[in-house]
Amino acid sequence: MEALKAATLINANLLDMGDKLGSLEAGKLADVIVVDGRPDENLDDLRKIDVVMKDGHVLIQSGLLVTTRHDQQ
């Protein structure tokens, strides 16, 4: 969990962008992956991608591609 904070929240604050990035909150920018498992306990769980959201659009759901990047514009 500390590594995740270092890669997100701490870096956003160091860049003086903590009001826009670094955590999941209303009004902030975020790309999100949801995995089926506990990657904080088992790094292999990072291979079990369930959902990917980029710029507010779902790209992958239930592990399957649901839209391509060029379809979102």
PDB file of N, CA, C, O and CB in Angstrom:
ATOM      1  N   MET A   1       0.821  -1.189   0.000  1.00  0.00           N
ATOM      2  CA  MET A   1       0.000   0.000   0.000  1.00  0.00           C
ATOM      3  C   MET A   1       0.868   1.256   0.000  1.00  0.00           C
ATOM      4  O   MET A   1       0.512   2.255  -0.626  1.00  0.00           O
ATOM      5  CB  MET A   1      -0.936  -0.004   1.203  1.00  0.00           C
ATOM      6  N   GLU A   2       1.983   1.213   0.686  1.00  0.00           N
ATOM      7  CA  GLU A   2       2.888   2.371   0.714  1.00  0.00           C
ATOM      8  C   GLU A   2       3.454   2.653  -0.676  1.00  0.00           C
ATOM      9  O   GLU A   2       3.626   3.815  -1.045  1.00  0.00           O
ATOM     10  CB  GLU A   2       4.038   2.133   1.715  1.00  0.00           C
ATOM     11  N   ALA A   3       3.745   1.608  -1.451  1.00  0.00           N
ATOM     12  CA  ALA A   3       4.251   1.805  -2.816  1.00  0.00           C
ATOM     13  C   ALA A   3       3.196   2.476  -3.686  1.00  0.00           C
ATOM     14  O   ALA A   3       3.527   3.334  -4.505  1.00  0.00           O
ATOM     15  CB  ALA A   3       4.675   0.459  -3.440  1.00  0.00           C
ATOM     16  N   LEU A   4       1.939   2.099  -3.521  1.00  0.00           N
ATOM     17  CA  LEU A   4       0.861   2.712  -4.293  1.00  0.00           C
ATOM     18  C   LEU A   4       0.718   4.187  -3.946  1.00  0.00           C
ATOM     19  O   LEU A   4       0.540   5.021  -4.834  1.00  0.00           O
ATOM     20  CB  LEU A   4      -0.462   1.980  -4.042  1.00  0.00           C
ATOM     21  N   LYS A   5       0.795   4.509  -2.676  1.00  0.00           N
ATOM     22  CA  LYS A   5       0.734   5.915  -2.266  1.00  0.00           C
ATOM     23  C   LYS A   5       1.916   6.705  -2.827  1.00  0.00           C
ATOM     24  O   LYS A   5       1.757   7.841  -3.275  1.00  0.00           O
ATOM     25  CB  LYS A   5       0.709   6.024  -0.733  1.00  0.00           C
ATOM     26  N   ALA A   6       3.099   6.095  -2.799  1.00  0.00           N
ATOM     27  CA  ALA A   6       4.284   6.777  -3.313  1.00  0.00           C
ATOM     28  C   ALA A   6       4.160   7.049  -4.807  1.00  0.00           C
ATOM     29  O   ALA A   6       4.645   8.068  -5.299  1.00  0.00           O
ATOM     30  CB  ALA A   6       5.537   5.950  -3.033  1.00  0.00           C
ATOM     31  N   ALA A   7       3.519   6.146  -5.522  1.00  0.00           N
ATOM     32  CA  ALA A   7       3.382   6.305  -6.971  1.00  0.00           C
ATOM     33  C   ALA A   7       2.249   7.245  -7.358  1.00  0.00           C
ATOM     34  O   ALA A   7       2.191   7.695  -8.502  1.00  0.00           O
ATOM     35  CB  ALA A   7       3.158   4.961  -7.615  1.00  0.00           C
ATOM     36  N   THR A   8       1.358   7.548  -6.439  1.00  0.00           N
ATOM     37  CA  THR A   8       0.193   8.352  -6.790  1.00  0.00           C
ATOM     38  C   THR A   8       0.114   9.620  -5.947  1.00  0.00           C
ATOM     39  O   THR A   8       0.501  10.695  -6.407  1.00  0.00           O
ATOM     40  CB  THR A   8      -1.081   7.535  -6.621  1.00  0.00           C
ATOM     41  N   LEU A   9      -0.366   9.508  -4.757  1.00  0.00           N
ATOM     42  CA  LEU A   9      -0.644  10.664  -3.909  1.00  0.00           C
ATOM     43  C   LEU A   9       0.605  11.480  -3.589  1.00  0.00           C
ATOM     44  O   LEU A   9       0.591  12.705  -3.711  1.00  0.00           O
ATOM     45  CB  LEU A   9      -1.289  10.210  -2.628  1.00  0.00           C
ATOM     46  N   ILE A  10       1.671  10.821  -3.186  1.00  0.00           N
ATOM     47  CA  ILE A  10       2.895  11.538  -2.814  1.00  0.00           C
ATOM     48  C   ILE A  10       3.475  12.265  -4.026  1.00  0.00           C
ATOM     49  O   ILE A  10       3.876  13.425  -3.926  1.00  0.00           O
ATOM     50  CB  ILE A  10       3.942  10.561  -2.224  1.00  0.00           C
ATOM     51  N   ASN A  11       3.519  11.580  -5.175  1.00  0.00           N
ATOM     52  CA  ASN A  11       4.047  12.236  -6.379  1.00  0.00           C
ATOM     53  C   ASN A  11       3.173  13.396  -6.817  1.00  0.00           C
ATOM     54  O   ASN A  11       3.695  14.423  -7.249  1.00  0.00           O
ATOM     55  CB  ASN A  11       4.173  11.234  -7.517  1.00  0.00           C
ATOM     56  N   ALA A  12       1.864  13.262  -6.718  1.00  0.00           N
ATOM     57  CA  ALA A  12       0.968  14.374  -7.073  1.00  0.00           C
ATOM     58  C   ALA A  12       1.255  15.581  -6.184  1.00  0.00           C
ATOM     59  O   ALA A  12       1.293  16.713  -6.666  1.00  0.00           O
ATOM     60  CB  ALA A  12      -0.522  13.948  -6.939  1.00  0.00           C
ATOM     61  N   ASN A  13       1.453  15.346  -4.910  1.00  0.00           N
ATOM     62  CA  ASN A  13       1.753  16.449  -3.994  1.00  0.00           C
ATOM     63  C   ASN A  13       3.119  17.073  -4.283  1.00  0.00           C
ATOM     64  O   ASN A  13       3.278  18.292  -4.210  1.00  0.00           O
ATOM     65  CB  ASN A  13       1.704  15.959  -2.547  1.00  0.00           C
ATOM     66  N   LEU A  14       4.105  16.233  -4.613  1.00  0.00           N
ATOM     67  CA  LEU A  14       5.427  16.759  -4.947  1.00  0.00           C
ATOM     68  C   LEU A  14       5.376  17.642  -6.188  1.00  0.00           C
ATOM     69  O   LEU A  14       6.126  18.612  -6.297  1.00  0.00           O
ATOM     70  CB  LEU A  14       6.415  15.614  -5.162  1.00  0.00           C
ATOM     71  N   LEU A  15       4.496  17.306  -7.116  1.00  0.00           N
ATOM     72  CA  LEU A  15       4.327  18.104  -8.337  1.00  0.00           C
ATOM     73  C   LEU A  15       3.375  19.275  -8.129  1.00  0.00           C
ATOM     74  O   LEU A  15       3.052  19.992  -9.077  1.00  0.00           O
ATOM     75  CB  LEU A  15       3.815  17.226  -9.470  1.00  0.00           C
ATOM     76  N   ASP A  16       2.930  19.470  -6.899  1.00  0.00           N
ATOM     77  CA  ASP A  16       1.969  20.514  -6.550  1.00  0.00           C
ATOM     78  C   ASP A  16       0.676  20.376  -7.365  1.00  0.00           C
ATOM     79  O   ASP A  16       0.082  21.361  -7.803  1.00  0.00           O
ATOM     80  CB  ASP A  16       2.589  21.901  -6.776  1.00  0.00           C
ATOM     81  N   MET A  17       0.261  19.101  -7.551  1.00  0.00           N
ATOM     82  CA  MET A  17      -0.958  18.813  -8.294  1.00  0.00           C
ATOM     83  C   MET A  17      -1.911  17.944  -7.477  1.00  0.00           C
ATOM     84  O   MET A  17      -2.783  17.278  -8.036  1.00  0.00           O
ATOM     85  CB  MET A  17      -0.621  18.127  -9.616  1.00  0.00           C
ATOM     86  N   GLY A  18      -1.746  17.951  -6.162  1.00  0.00           N
ATOM     87  CA  GLY A  18      -2.578  17.139  -5.296  1.00  0.00           C
ATOM     88  C   GLY A  18      -4.056  17.474  -5.368  1.00  0.00           C
ATOM     89  O   GLY A  18      -4.901  16.661  -4.992  1.00  0.00           O
ATOM     90  N   ASP A  19      -4.375  18.681  -5.855  1.00  0.00           N
ATOM     91  CA  ASP A  19      -5.785  19.050  -6.001  1.00  0.00           C
ATOM     92  C   ASP A  19      -6.404  18.460  -7.261  1.00  0.00           C
ATOM     93  O   ASP A  19      -7.624  18.493  -7.420  1.00  0.00           O
ATOM     94  CB  ASP A  19      -5.930  20.561  -6.021  1.00  0.00           C
ATOM     95  N   LYS A  20      -5.573  17.916  -8.168  1.00  0.00           N
ATOM     96  CA  LYS A  20      -6.067  17.382  -9.436  1.00  0.00           C
ATOM     97  C   LYS A  20      -5.798  15.893  -9.614  1.00  0.00           C
ATOM     98  O   LYS A  20      -6.534  15.204 -10.321  1.00  0.00           O
ATOM     99  CB  LYS A  20      -5.447  18.134 -10.572  1.00  0.00           C
ATOM    100  N   LEU A  21      -4.737  15.396  -8.968  1.00  0.00           N
ATOM    101  CA  LEU A  21      -4.280  14.016  -9.169  1.00  0.00           C
ATOM    102  C   LEU A  21      -3.976  13.343  -7.839  1.00  0.00           C
ATOM    103  O   LEU A  21      -3.956  13.988  -6.790  1.00  0.00           O
ATOM    104  CB  LEU A  21      -3.037  13.986 -10.067  1.00  0.00           C
ATOM    105  N   GLY A  22      -3.739  12.034  -7.898  1.00  0.00           N
ATOM    106  CA  GLY A  22      -3.169  11.332  -6.761  1.00  0.00           C
ATOM    107  C   GLY A  22      -4.112  10.492  -5.943  1.00  0.00           C
ATOM    108  O   GLY A  22      -3.669   9.607  -5.210  1.00  0.00           O
ATOM    109  N   SER A  23      -5.418  10.744  -6.045  1.00  0.00           N
ATOM    110  CA  SER A  23      -6.383   9.941  -5.291  1.00  0.00           C
ATOM    111  C   SER A  23      -7.710   9.947  -6.042  1.00  0.00           C
ATOM    112  O   SER A  23      -7.946  10.796  -6.902  1.00  0.00           O
ATOM    113  CB  SER A  23      -6.563  10.488  -3.832  1.00  0.00           C
ATOM    114  N   LEU A  24      -8.557   9.005  -5.711  1.00  0.00           N
ATOM    115  CA  LEU A  24      -9.880   8.921  -6.337  1.00  0.00           C
ATOM    116  C   LEU A  24     -10.863   9.783  -5.559  1.00  0.00           C
ATOM    117  O   LEU A  24     -11.322   9.407  -4.481  1.00  0.00           O
ATOM    118  CB  LEU A  24     -10.377   7.450  -6.401  1.00  0.00           C
ATOM    119  N   GLU A  25     -11.176  10.932  -6.116  1.00  0.00           N
ATOM    120  CA  GLU A  25     -12.124  11.862  -5.507  1.00  0.00           C
ATOM    121  C   GLU A  25     -12.881  12.576  -6.617  1.00  0.00           C
ATOM    122  O   GLU A  25     -12.366  12.750  -7.721  1.00  0.00           O
ATOM    123  CB  GLU A  25     -11.399  12.885  -4.576  1.00  0.00           C
ATOM    124  N   ALA A  26     -14.095  12.983  -6.318  1.00  0.00           N
ATOM    125  CA  ALA A  26     -14.893  13.728  -7.290  1.00  0.00           C
ATOM    126  C   ALA A  26     -14.135  14.968  -7.741  1.00  0.00           C
ATOM    127  O   ALA A  26     -13.591  15.705  -6.918  1.00  0.00           O
ATOM    128  CB  ALA A  26     -16.264  14.119  -6.693  1.00  0.00           C
ATOM    129  N   GLY A  27     -14.101  15.198  -9.061  1.00  0.00           N
ATOM    130  CA  GLY A  27     -13.451  16.374  -9.615  1.00  0.00           C
ATOM    131  C   GLY A  27     -11.979  16.196  -9.943  1.00  0.00           C
ATOM    132  O   GLY A  27     -11.377  17.079 -10.554  1.00  0.00           O
ATOM    133  N   LYS A  28     -11.384  15.075  -9.553  1.00  0.00           N
ATOM    134  CA  LYS A  28      -9.976  14.824  -9.877  1.00  0.00           C
ATOM    135  C   LYS A  28      -9.874  13.980 -11.136  1.00  0.00           C
ATOM    136  O   LYS A  28     -10.814  13.276 -11.503  1.00  0.00           O
ATOM    137  CB  LYS A  28      -9.256  14.123  -8.703  1.00  0.00           C
ATOM    138  N   LEU A  29      -8.719  14.059 -11.795  1.00  0.00           N
ATOM    139  CA  LEU A  29      -8.427  13.260 -12.975  1.00  0.00           C
ATOM    140  C   LEU A  29      -7.895  11.904 -12.532  1.00  0.00           C
ATOM    141  O   LEU A  29      -7.067  11.826 -11.624  1.00  0.00           O
ATOM    142  CB  LEU A  29      -7.410  13.981 -13.903  1.00  0.00           C
ATOM    143  N   ALA A  30      -8.367  10.837 -13.168  1.00  0.00           N
ATOM    144  CA  ALA A  30      -7.882   9.516 -12.767  1.00  0.00           C
ATOM    145  C   ALA A  30      -8.091   8.500 -13.876  1.00  0.00           C
ATOM    146  O   ALA A  30      -9.126   8.502 -14.544  1.00  0.00           O
ATOM    147  CB  ALA A  30      -8.584   9.051 -11.492  1.00  0.00           C
ATOM    148  N   ASP A  31      -7.124   7.649 -14.066  1.00  0.00           N
ATOM    149  CA  ASP A  31      -7.256   6.435 -14.850  1.00  0.00           C
ATOM    150  C   ASP A  31      -7.222   5.309 -13.820  1.00  0.00           C
ATOM    151  O   ASP A  31      -6.420   5.341 -12.886  1.00  0.00           O
ATOM    152  CB  ASP A  31      -6.107   6.292 -15.963  1.00  0.00           C
ATOM    153  N   VAL A  32      -8.085   4.323 -13.990  1.00  0.00           N
ATOM    154  CA  VAL A  32      -8.266   3.310 -12.949  1.00  0.00           C
ATOM    155  C   VAL A  32      -8.198   1.912 -13.543  1.00  0.00           C
ATOM    156  O   VAL A  32      -8.743   1.657 -14.617  1.00  0.00           O
ATOM    157  CB  VAL A  32      -9.605   3.512 -12.224  1.00  0.00           C
ATOM    158  N   ILE A  33      -7.524   1.005 -12.835  1.00  0.00           N
ATOM    159  CA  ILE A  33      -7.625  -0.418 -13.147  1.00  0.00           C
ATOM    160  C   ILE A  33      -8.167  -1.118 -11.909  1.00  0.00           C
ATOM    161  O   ILE A  33      -7.826  -0.774 -10.777  1.00  0.00           O
ATOM    162  CB  ILE A  33      -6.236  -1.020 -13.584  1.00  0.00           C
ATOM    163  N   VAL A  34      -9.012  -2.100 -12.151  1.00  0.00           N
ATOM    164  CA  VAL A  34      -9.542  -2.925 -11.075  1.00  0.00           C
ATOM    165  C   VAL A  34      -9.087  -4.345 -11.354  1.00  0.00           C
ATOM    166  O   VAL A  34      -9.309  -4.874 -12.443  1.00  0.00           O
ATOM    167  CB  VAL A  34     -11.114  -2.825 -10.971  1.00  0.00           C
ATOM    168  N   VAL A  35      -8.453  -4.956 -10.376  1.00  0.00           N
ATOM    169  CA  VAL A  35      -7.971  -6.319 -10.543  1.00  0.00           C
ATOM    170  C   VAL A  35      -8.733  -7.247  -9.618  1.00  0.00           C
ATOM    171  O   VAL A  35      -9.241  -6.837  -8.574  1.00  0.00           O
ATOM    172  CB  VAL A  35      -6.459  -6.406 -10.272  1.00  0.00           C
ATOM    173  N   ASP A  36      -8.804  -8.512 -10.025  1.00  0.00           N
ATOM    174  CA  ASP A  36      -9.454  -9.539  -9.227  1.00  0.00           C
ATOM    175  C   ASP A  36      -8.384 -10.179  -8.355  1.00  0.00           C
ATOM    176  O   ASP A  36      -7.719 -11.129  -8.769  1.00  0.00           O
ATOM    177  CB  ASP A  36     -10.177 -10.603 -10.128  1.00  0.00           C
ATOM    178  N   GLY A  37      -8.226  -9.666  -7.171  1.00  0.00           N
ATOM    179  CA  GLY A  37      -7.215 -10.209  -6.278  1.00  0.00           C
ATOM    180  C   GLY A  37      -6.665  -9.152  -5.344  1.00  0.00           C
ATOM    181  O   GLY A  37      -7.245  -8.080  -5.171  1.00  0.00           O
ATOM    182  N   ARG A  38      -5.543  -9.479  -4.754  1.00  0.00           N
ATOM    183  CA  ARG A  38      -4.884  -8.613  -3.784  1.00  0.00           C
ATOM    184  C   ARG A  38      -3.445  -8.367  -4.224  1.00  0.00           C
ATOM    185  O   ARG A  38      -2.530  -9.013  -3.712  1.00  0.00           O
ATOM    186  CB  ARG A  38      -4.927  -9.236  -2.363  1.00  0.00           C
ATOM    187  N   PRO A  39      -3.229  -7.448  -5.161  1.00  0.00           N
ATOM    188  CA  PRO A  39      -1.860  -7.223  -5.639  1.00  0.00           C
ATOM    189  C   PRO A  39      -0.916  -6.713  -4.549  1.00  0.00           C
ATOM    190  O   PRO A  39       0.303  -6.805  -4.693  1.00  0.00           O
ATOM    191  CB  PRO A  39      -1.878  -6.239  -6.782  1.00  0.00           C
ATOM    192  N   ASP A  40      -1.472  -6.175  -3.462  1.00  0.00           N
ATOM    193  CA  ASP A  40      -0.616  -5.767  -2.350  1.00  0.00           C
ATOM    194  C   ASP A  40      -0.032  -6.971  -1.616  1.00  0.00           C
ATOM    195  O   ASP A  40       0.952  -6.844  -0.887  1.00  0.00           O
ATOM    196  CB  ASP A  40      -1.399  -4.897  -1.376  1.00  0.00           C
ATOM    197  N   GLU A  41      -0.645  -8.140  -1.813  1.00  0.00           N
ATOM    198  CA  GLU A  41      -0.152  -9.373  -1.198  1.00  0.00           C
ATOM    199  C   GLU A  41       0.475 -10.324  -2.212  1.00  0.00           C
ATOM    200  O   GLU A  41       1.376 -11.092  -1.875  1.00  0.00           O
ATOM    201  CB  GLU A  41      -1.280 -10.075  -0.478  1.00  0.00           C
ATOM    202  N   ASN A  42      -0.013 -10.268  -3.475  1.00  0.00           N
ATOM    203  CA  ASN A  42       0.467 -11.172  -4.505  1.00  0.00           C
ATOM    204  C   ASN A  42       0.545 -10.407  -5.831  1.00  0.00           C
ATOM    205  O   ASN A  42      -0.484 -10.135  -6.450  1.00  0.00           O
ATOM    206  CB  ASN A  42      -0.461 -12.423  -4.629  1.00  0.00           C
ATOM    207  N   LEU A  43       1.748 -10.063  -6.265  1.00  0.00           N
ATOM    208  CA  LEU A  43       1.916  -9.273  -7.479  1.00  0.00           C
ATOM    209  C   LEU A  43       1.362  -9.958  -8.720  1.00  0.00           C
ATOM    210  O   LEU A  43       1.006  -9.279  -9.684  1.00  0.00           O
ATOM    211  CB  LEU A  43       3.368  -8.968  -7.686  1.00  0.00           C
ATOM    212  N   ASP A  44       1.280 -11.283  -8.720  1.00  0.00           N
ATOM    213  CA  ASP A  44       0.710 -11.988  -9.870  1.00  0.00           C
ATOM    214  C   ASP A  44      -0.756 -11.618 -10.099  1.00  0.00           C
ATOM    215  O   ASP A  44      -1.266 -11.777 -11.208  1.00  0.00           O
ATOM    216  CB  ASP A  44       0.836 -13.495  -9.674  1.00  0.00           C
ATOM    217  N   ASP A  45      -1.433 -11.129  -9.067  1.00  0.00           N
ATOM    218  CA  ASP A  45      -2.829 -10.711  -9.217  1.00  0.00           C
ATOM    219  C   ASP A  45      -2.982  -9.517 -10.150  1.00  0.00           C
ATOM    220  O   ASP A  45      -4.087  -9.249 -10.620  1.00  0.00           O
ATOM    221  CB  ASP A  45      -3.416 -10.373  -7.864  1.00  0.00           C
ATOM    222  N   LEU A  46      -1.902  -8.793 -10.429  1.00  0.00           N
ATOM    223  CA  LEU A  46      -1.968  -7.688 -11.378  1.00  0.00           C
ATOM    224  C   LEU A  46      -2.297  -8.164 -12.795  1.00  0.00           C
ATOM    225  O   LEU A  46      -2.701  -7.367 -13.642  1.00  0.00           O
ATOM    226  CB  LEU A  46      -0.652  -6.932 -11.382  1.00  0.00           C
ATOM    227  N   ARG A  47      -2.127  -9.443 -13.044  1.00  0.00           N
ATOM    228  CA  ARG A  47      -2.470 -10.015 -14.358  1.00  0.00           C
ATOM    229  C   ARG A  47      -3.968 -10.244 -14.504  1.00  0.00           C
ATOM    230  O   ARG A  47      -4.448 -10.477 -15.613  1.00  0.00           O
ATOM    231  CB  ARG A  47      -1.727 -11.335 -14.571  1.00  0.00           C
ATOM    232  N   LYS A  48      -4.706 -10.183 -13.420  1.00  0.00           N
ATOM    233  CA  LYS A  48      -6.145 -10.472 -13.426  1.00  0.00           C
ATOM    234  C   LYS A  48      -6.939  -9.171 -13.549  1.00  0.00           C
ATOM    235  O   LYS A  48      -7.689  -8.807 -12.643  1.00  0.00           O
ATOM    236  CB  LYS A  48      -6.557 -11.239 -12.138  1.00  0.00           C
ATOM    237  N   ILE A  49      -6.770  -8.479 -14.667  1.00  0.00           N
ATOM    238  CA  ILE A  49      -7.428  -7.188 -14.867  1.00  0.00           C
ATOM    239  C   ILE A  49      -8.907  -7.410 -15.149  1.00  0.00           C
ATOM    240  O   ILE A  49      -9.268  -8.176 -16.043  1.00  0.00           O
ATOM    241  CB  ILE A  49      -6.763  -6.400 -16.026  1.00  0.00           C
ATOM    242  N   ASP A  50      -9.756  -6.741 -14.388  1.00  0.00           N
ATOM    243  CA  ASP A  50     -11.201  -6.855 -14.537  1.00  0.00           C
ATOM    244  C   ASP A  50     -11.785  -5.640 -15.265  1.00  0.00           C
ATOM    245  O   ASP A  50     -12.574  -5.794 -16.197  1.00  0.00           O
ATOM    246  CB  ASP A  50     -11.859  -7.015 -13.166  1.00  0.00           C
ATOM    247  N   VAL A  51     -11.394  -4.423 -14.835  1.00  0.00           N
ATOM    248  CA  VAL A  51     -11.928  -3.186 -15.409  1.00  0.00           C
ATOM    249  C   VAL A  51     -10.782  -2.207 -15.625  1.00  0.00           C
ATOM    250  O   VAL A  51      -9.877  -2.103 -14.798  1.00  0.00           O
ATOM    251  CB  VAL A  51     -13.023  -2.563 -14.486  1.00  0.00           C
ATOM    252  N   VAL A  52     -10.830  -1.485 -16.755  1.00  0.00           N
ATOM    253  CA  VAL A  52      -9.904  -0.381 -17.024  1.00  0.00           C
ATOM    254  C   VAL A  52     -10.741   0.823 -17.415  1.00  0.00           C
ATOM    255  O   VAL A  52     -11.572   0.748 -18.320  1.00  0.00           O
ATOM    256  CB  VAL A  52      -8.864  -0.747 -18.153  1.00  0.00           C
ATOM    257  N   MET A  53     -10.513   1.945 -16.719  1.00  0.00           N
ATOM    258  CA  MET A  53     -11.164   3.209 -17.061  1.00  0.00           C
ATOM    259  C   MET A  53     -10.083   4.223 -17.388  1.00  0.00           C
ATOM    260  O   MET A  53      -9.105   4.368 -16.654  1.00  0.00           O
ATOM    261  CB  MET A  53     -12.079   3.718 -15.898  1.00  0.00           C
ATOM    262  N   LYS A  54     -10.270   4.926 -18.502  1.00  0.00           N
ATOM    263  CA  LYS A  54      -9.332   5.968 -18.928  1.00  0.00           C
ATOM    264  C   LYS A  54     -10.147   7.176 -19.336  1.00  0.00           C
ATOM    265  O   LYS A  54     -11.071   7.072 -20.143  1.00  0.00           O
ATOM    266  CB  LYS A  54      -8.412   5.482 -20.105  1.00  0.00           C
ATOM    267  N   ASP A  55      -9.804   8.320 -18.777  1.00  0.00           N
ATOM    268  CA  ASP A  55     -10.514   9.568 -19.088  1.00  0.00           C
ATOM    269  C   ASP A  55     -12.025   9.433 -18.890  1.00  0.00           C
ATOM    270  O   ASP A  55     -12.808  10.017 -19.639  1.00  0.00           O
ATOM    271  CB  ASP A  55     -10.221   9.994 -20.527  1.00  0.00           C
ATOM    272  N   GLY A  56     -12.428   8.664 -17.884  1.00  0.00           N
ATOM    273  CA  GLY A  56     -13.845   8.525 -17.568  1.00  0.00           C
ATOM    274  C   GLY A  56     -14.600   7.521 -18.414  1.00  0.00           C
ATOM    275  O   GLY A  56     -15.817   7.395 -18.273  1.00  0.00           O
ATOM    276  N   HIS A  57     -13.914   6.803 -19.291  1.00  0.00           N
ATOM    277  CA  HIS A  57     -14.561   5.827 -20.161  1.00  0.00           C
ATOM    278  C   HIS A  57     -14.077   4.423 -19.812  1.00  0.00           C
ATOM    279  O   HIS A  57     -12.889   4.212 -19.571  1.00  0.00           O
ATOM    280  CB  HIS A  57     -14.279   6.146 -21.649  1.00  0.00           C
ATOM    281  N   VAL A  58     -15.004   3.465 -19.786  1.00  0.00           N
ATOM    282  CA  VAL A  58     -14.646   2.074 -19.548  1.00  0.00           C
ATOM    283  C   VAL A  58     -14.093   1.493 -20.846  1.00  0.00           C
ATOM    284  O   VAL A  58     -14.769   1.490 -21.875  1.00  0.00           O
ATOM    285  CB  VAL A  58     -15.873   1.250 -19.039  1.00  0.00           C
ATOM    286  N   LEU A  59     -12.862   1.005 -20.784  1.00  0.00           N
ATOM    287  CA  LEU A  59     -12.233   0.375 -21.945  1.00  0.00           C
ATOM    288  C   LEU A  59     -12.312  -1.138 -21.880  1.00  0.00           C
ATOM    289  O   LEU A  59     -12.498  -1.808 -22.896  1.00  0.00           O
ATOM    290  CB  LEU A  59     -10.784   0.805 -22.056  1.00  0.00           C
ATOM    291  N   ILE A  60     -12.169  -1.670 -20.671  1.00  0.00           N
ATOM    292  CA  ILE A  60     -12.213  -3.110 -20.452  1.00  0.00           C
ATOM    293  C   ILE A  60     -13.172  -3.374 -19.305  1.00  0.00           C
ATOM    294  O   ILE A  60     -13.119  -2.711 -18.269  1.00  0.00           O
ATOM    295  CB  ILE A  60     -10.790  -3.692 -20.149  1.00  0.00           C
ATOM    296  N   GLN A  61     -14.051  -4.351 -19.502  1.00  0.00           N
ATOM    297  CA  GLN A  61     -14.979  -4.741 -18.444  1.00  0.00           C
ATOM    298  C   GLN A  61     -15.070  -6.259 -18.438  1.00  0.00           C
ATOM    299  O   GLN A  61     -15.200  -6.885 -19.490  1.00  0.00           O
ATOM    300  CB  GLN A  61     -16.391  -4.090 -18.648  1.00  0.00           C
ATOM    301  N   SER A  62     -15.001  -6.844 -17.260  1.00  0.00           N
ATOM    302  CA  SER A  62     -14.968  -8.300 -17.103  1.00  0.00           C
ATOM    303  C   SER A  62     -13.826  -8.905 -17.915  1.00  0.00           C
ATOM    304  O   SER A  62     -13.938 -10.017 -18.431  1.00  0.00           O
ATOM    305  CB  SER A  62     -16.311  -8.921 -17.532  1.00  0.00           C
ATOM    306  N   GLY A  63     -12.721  -8.157 -18.021  1.00  0.00           N
ATOM    307  CA  GLY A  63     -11.543  -8.635 -18.716  1.00  0.00           C
ATOM    308  C   GLY A  63     -11.614  -8.541 -20.226  1.00  0.00           C
ATOM    309  O   GLY A  63     -10.682  -8.969 -20.907  1.00  0.00           O
ATOM    310  N   LEU A  64     -12.708  -7.987 -20.781  1.00  0.00           N
ATOM    311  CA  LEU A  64     -12.884  -7.915 -22.225  1.00  0.00           C
ATOM    312  C   LEU A  64     -12.905  -6.473 -22.709  1.00  0.00           C
ATOM    313  O   LEU A  64     -13.442  -5.594 -22.034  1.00  0.00           O
ATOM    314  CB  LEU A  64     -14.167  -8.621 -22.638  1.00  0.00           C
ATOM    315  N   LEU A  65     -12.318  -6.230 -23.881  1.00  0.00           N
ATOM    316  CA  LEU A  65     -12.323  -4.906 -24.489  1.00  0.00           C
ATOM    317  C   LEU A  65     -13.761  -4.547 -24.862  1.00  0.00           C
ATOM    318  O   LEU A  65     -14.429  -5.299 -25.571  1.00  0.00           O
ATOM    319  CB  LEU A  65     -11.388  -4.857 -25.743  1.00  0.00           C
ATOM    320  N   VAL A  66     -14.234  -3.399 -24.383  1.00  0.00           N
ATOM    321  CA  VAL A  66     -15.608  -2.966 -24.685  1.00  0.00           C
ATOM    322  C   VAL A  66     -15.637  -1.753 -25.604  1.00  0.00           C
ATOM    323  O   VAL A  66     -16.672  -1.471 -26.206  1.00  0.00           O
ATOM    324  CB  VAL A  66     -16.354  -2.645 -23.395  1.00  0.00           C
ATOM    325  N   THR A  67     -14.545  -1.038 -25.726  1.00  0.00           N
ATOM    326  CA  THR A  67     -14.467   0.097 -26.630  1.00  0.00           C
ATOM    327  C   THR A  67     -13.016   0.334 -26.999  1.00  0.00           C
ATOM    328  O   THR A  67     -12.105  -0.044 -26.262  1.00  0.00           O
ATOM    329  CB  THR A  67     -15.088   1.360 -25.995  1.00  0.00           C
ATOM    330  N   THR A  68     -12.814   0.950 -28.120  1.00  0.00           N
ATOM    331  CA  THR A  68     -11.447   1.319 -28.494  1.00  0.00           C
ATOM    332  C   THR A  68     -11.274   2.795 -28.226  1.00  0.00           C
ATOM    333  O   THR A  68     -12.263   3.525 -28.157  1.00  0.00           O
ATOM    334  CB  THR A  68     -11.145   0.982 -29.990  1.00  0.00           C
ATOM    335  N   ARG A  69     -10.067   3.246 -28.075  1.00  0.00           N
ATOM    336  CA  ARG A  69      -9.796   4.641 -27.733  1.00  0.00           C
ATOM    337  C   ARG A  69     -10.400   5.601 -28.753  1.00  0.00           C
ATOM    338  O   ARG A  69     -10.918   6.645 -28.356  1.00  0.00           O
ATOM    339  CB  ARG A  69      -8.295   4.874 -27.629  1.00  0.00           C
ATOM    340  N   HIS A  70     -10.357   5.298 -30.032  1.00  0.00           N
ATOM    341  CA  HIS A  70     -10.857   6.223 -31.027  1.00  0.00           C
ATOM    342  C   HIS A  70     -12.383   6.293 -31.048  1.00  0.00           C
ATOM    343  O   HIS A  70     -12.935   7.239 -31.610  1.00  0.00           O
ATOM    344  CB  HIS A  70     -10.345   5.831 -32.384  1.00  0.00           C
ATOM    345  N   ASP A  71     -13.082   5.325 -30.455  1.00  0.00           N
ATOM    346  CA  ASP A  71     -14.549   5.352 -30.370  1.00  0.00           C
ATOM    347  C   ASP A  71     -15.047   6.383 -29.364  1.00  0.00           C
ATOM    348  O   ASP A  71     -16.220   6.754 -29.398  1.00  0.00           O
ATOM    349  CB  ASP A  71     -15.077   3.976 -29.993  1.00  0.00           C
ATOM    350  N   GLN A  72     -14.189   6.846 -28.478  1.00  0.00           N
ATOM    351  CA  GLN A  72     -14.610   7.713 -27.373  1.00  0.00           C
ATOM    352  C   GLN A  72     -14.739   9.164 -27.766  1.00  0.00           C
ATOM    353  O   GLN A  72     -15.307   9.939 -26.997  1.00  0.00           O
ATOM    354  CB  GLN A  72     -13.648   7.601 -26.242  1.00  0.00           C
ATOM    355  N   GLN A  73     -14.259   9.567 -28.890  1.00  0.00           N
ATOM    356  CA  GLN A  73     -14.227  10.978 -29.231  1.00  0.00           C
ATOM    357  C   GLN A  73     -15.463  11.449 -29.921  1.00  0.00           C
ATOM    358  O   GLN A  73     -15.568  12.626 -30.267  1.00  0.00           O
ATOM    359  CB  GLN A  73     -13.067  11.267 -30.078  1.00  0.00           C
TER     360      GLN A  73
END
